[in-house]
Amino acid sequence: MGPPVTELSDRARDIFRRVVDGYIATGVPVGSKTLALAGLTLSPASIRSVMGELEGLGLLASPHTSAGRMPTELGLRLFVDGMMQATEPTPEERAQIESRAGSGGPVEEALATTAAALSGLSACAGLVMVPKREARLRSIGFVSLAPGQALAVMVGEDGSVENRVVALPAGIGDAALVEAGNFMTGTLAGLTLAEARARVERELSAGRAAIDGAARELVERGLAVWSEDGARRPVLIVRGQGRLIDAAAAADLERVRDLLDDLDGKQEIASLLDSAAAGDATRIFIGAENNLFALSGSSVIARPFHGPGGRVVGVVGVIGPTRLNYARVVPMVDFTAATLARLMG
């Protein structure tokens, strides 16, 4: 735990802020000569002395390859919590986010384009997570893949398409696949998966379903594979991973590789965002404050957004290097969350 900002002298606070600003802007350590040339009325020796004190407090670090200093994760936390002066999104940035969110089409498509807009504006990867919605069914069909296997194709009323591989009952033929698909489409169109499963159970148990035994078993398996797979799983949308590889990051390819591996572990990312959904405020995770990013040295800024009745319906945010521009990106994430709340309302 570092010292509170109020315990730093005015001189130390000024130098610390300048080091952080310089590092965030360039990605390289900031030297005393650079600060002296930037207008500080102190000699480089005096500046180095103060920087040494800040390093002793754990707020700055001096890489062995450079005489300059860079903020530690502890220093960045102190800066974000006590010194950062937020910069609100410009009218142009707001318009871009709003236009992407209101682009129409399925909700997930709007969320994906919003994540892409946030990625482009923040120079980070954009993240959006929402609970998996129970789409209403338009049709369900089965396509034979191989002996003992078929592809179940579910089309939602919103145009979404999902495929699942289903194990076939022994001896089932193409006619039973067609019969099962026709029965499910004719009986279940307009229902959610939960409603569809309940209706099928009623129809079959009452003997009202005019289908043979093989098709009946296939109907049950087809619904079960979706019900087990996922209404509870969140949908995580990640856009703009390529923006994480800038000139500064290219010099540290191992860190970039670790970060991209982290992004591939979507279940872990989803768990992190889920923890951000627990409150109403923006959450900022810096580097090793979260075990997931201890190796890659990355930061996540995330904020929940709400739907009807004030219920949390998702989380939006960004992931980037710890030197991301917090003062600019935090308000941008806040505005995006407010925009998505209007979309979901």
N, C-alpha and C positions, 0 to 999 in steps of 0.2 A: 504494500500500500504506500503510495507516494505522499508527499506533503501536500496540504491544500494550497490552492493558488494564493490565498491570502498570506501564507507564510513566506512567499518569495518577495524579494525586494522589487521595487519598480524596475530597476536596471535588469535584474535577472528575468523578470517577466517579459520585458521588451526583447531581450536577446533570445529567450526561449521561443517566443512567438515568431520571431524572424527566422530562427532555425527551422521551426516546423513549417512555416509558409514556404521557405526556400526548398526544403526537402520535398514537400508535396508537389511543388511546381516542377521540379527538375528530376527528382528521383535519385539525386546524388547528395552525399554529405556536404554540409555548408561549412566553409572555413572562416576564420576570423578576418582574413583580408577581404573576403567577399562582403562581410557585414560592415567592415569599416568603409568600403567603397560605396555601400548602400546608404550612407548618411549618418551612421552612428557617430556621435561626438566622443568616441573613445578610441584609444590606440589599440592596434591588434593585440598587444600584450595584455591589456586590460580585458579585452573581449575574451581572449583565451582563458584568462583566470576565471571569469564568470562561467564560461562554458565548462571548465573543469569542475567547478562547484556543482553545476547542474548534472554533470556526469556522476559525481559522487552521490547525488541524491537519487540516481537511477533513472533520471528523466532523459538524458542524452547518452549516446554511445559513440565511440570512435573506432570505426573499422580499421583493422591493421594496415590496410592499403591506402589509408587517407589520413591527412591531418585534420580533416573536417569532422563535424559531428552530425549525427542524425538522431531523431527522436526514437526512444525505445517504445515498446507497446504501452508501458506504464506512462511514458510521457505523452503519447497520443491520447490515452484515456484522460489524463489531466487536461489536455488541450480541449478535447471534445466536451468534457463535462463542465469546464470552468472558464474557457477563454474564447471559444469559437464564436464568431459573429456570422450568423446565418445570412445567406444571400438568396432571396426569394427567386423563383423561376421567372424568366422574362415573359412578356405577353406572347412572344413567338413560341417559346418552349411550352407554355400552357396550352396554346392552340394546337400544337403538334400532339401532345398527349391526349387532349380531348378529342381530336379528330380520329386518332387511332382507336380510342376506346369506343367511340360512337360509330364505327365503320359498318355496323350491321352484321348480319349473318349469325351463325351459332355463337353462343356465349364464349366457348373455348377459343374460337377464332379471334374474337375481340380481345380476349385476355392475352393471346399470343402476340397480336400486333401491338398491344399496349406494352408488353414486356420488351418487344423489339424497339419501340420508341424510347422507353426508359433506358435501354442499353445504349442506344445511339447518343442520347443526350448526356449520359453520365460517364461514358467511356468505360463502363463496367459490363458485366453480364447481368441481364435483367431476369428477375425471378417472379413468378406468380404461382401461388398454390391455392387451390380451392378443393372442397370436398367433392368427391365424384358424384355428379348429379345422376339421378335416376331418370334416364331418358325414357320418353314414351315410345313404344314400339310402332313402327310402320309395317315392317315385315320381317320374317325369319325364314331362312332357307338352309338347306344342307347340300353340300357338294362332296361327292366321293373323292377321297385322296388316295387311298391305298386300302388293301384288304384290312378290315378292322378299324379304319379311321375315316372320319369325314370332317369337313370344315363347316362349322355353323356360322352363318353370316347374319348378323342382326343390323337392321337399318332403323334408325330412330326418326321420329317425326321432324327433328331439327336437321336432318340430313346426315347425321353422324353414322359412321359404319364401323362395326367392331366384328372381329373374327376370332373364333376359338376352335381349337382342335378337339374333337369329341371321339371317344372310343365307342365303336359300334357294337351293338349286341351281336352275338354269333348268328351268322346266316342271314343277316339283313341285306336286302337288295336295293337297287336304285328306286324301285317303285315305292318302297317304304320311306325312302328319303323324301320323295316328292309328297307322299301322303302326309308325313309328319310336318313338312314345311307349310303345306296348304292348310292343315288344321291349325297350326300355331298362328299363321297370319290371319286367317279368317276369324279365329276366336279371340286373339289377344291384341289385335291392333288397337292402339290408343291407350293401352295400359302401361304402367311401369312394370319393372321386373317383379317387384314384390306383389303387385296386384295380379300379374300374369300367373305367377306360381300358385297363388291362392285359388284363382279361377280354375286352373288345370287340375288341381287337387280335387276341387268340388266336382268338376265335370267327370273326371275319371272315376272317383269314388261312387258317384251316383249312377255310373253306367251310361251317361248321356253322350259320351264321346264315341262317335261312330268310326273308330279306327282300330286296326288289328293290334295284336299284342306287341309285335316288333316295333311298329311305329309309335305305339304308346310308350314303350320303354325309351325310345329315342327322344320323344318330347320331354320326358322327365329328365333325361341326362342333359339335353340341350339347355333347359332352364337352370339346372343345378350348376353347370359349369360357370354361368355368369353370376349367379347369386353368390357362389362361394368366392368368386374372383374379385368381387370388387366394389360393391356399392360403398363399402367403408373405406376403401383406399383413396387417398387424396390424389388429385391430378396436379403434377408439378410441371410447370412450363419454364424452360430455360432458353433464353435467346441472347446471342451476342458473345459466345465464349471466345471468339477470335479477337475481340477487343481487349482481352486480357494480355495479349502479347504485344506490348509496345516496345519502344527502343530500350527503355530501362529494364523491362522484364526479360528481353532477349539475352541480356548479359547474365541472367540467372535462370537458365533453361530448366534446371532441376526443380526450382520452385514452381515454375509454370507447369511442369509436368505433374507435380504433386497436386496443384490446384485443379487441373483438368481431370485428374483422377478423382478428386473430391466431387467434382460436378457430376461425374459418372455414377457416383454412389448416391443415387437420387433418394433412396430411403432415408439415408442419414441427413441429407439436406432437408427433406420433408420433416424429419423429427425436430431439426433446429428451428425451422419456420413455425412448426406447431407450438414450440415454446414461446415464440414471439406473439402468437395469437392469444396468449393468456391475459394480456393487458390491453389497454387502449393506446398506450404511448408507443413511439418509435423505439425500437431496440437496436443497439449498436454493439456488435460482437467484434472485438479487435484481436486478431491473431490467436494466440494460445489461450485467450479467455474461453475459447471453445475448443475442445479436444480435436474436433474434426479438422480445424485449420491450423493446428500447431505446427505442422511441417511446412505447409505452403505459405505461411505468413500472410493470410488473407483476412479481409474484414467483410462483414455482412451488415447491411442496414436494412431493417425490415419493419413494416408497420401493418397491423391488421386493418381490414376494411369491413364495413358493416352493411347489412341488408335491411329488409323490412323489420321493424320492431327493435332495431339496434343490435340484432344478433350478428356476431362475427361470422362472416361467410368466406373469408379468405385472407391471405397475407401477400403483400407485394413488397419487393425489395431489390437490392442489387448485391452482387459479390464482386470484389475487386481487391487489389493490393492494399496493404495497410496504409499506404501513402495516398489513398484516394482523397479527393477534395470534399471532405466532410461538410464544410460550410455551405457548399453548393448542392451536394447530393442529398443531404438529409431533407431540406425543404422540398426537393424534387420528388422524393419518395412520399413525403407527406401529401403533396398535391395529387400524386398519382393515386394514392389510397382514397382520397376524397372523391376523385373522378370515378374510380371503380365503384365506390359506394353508391354514387348516383346511377351508374349503369345497372347495378344489381337491385336498386330500389324499386 
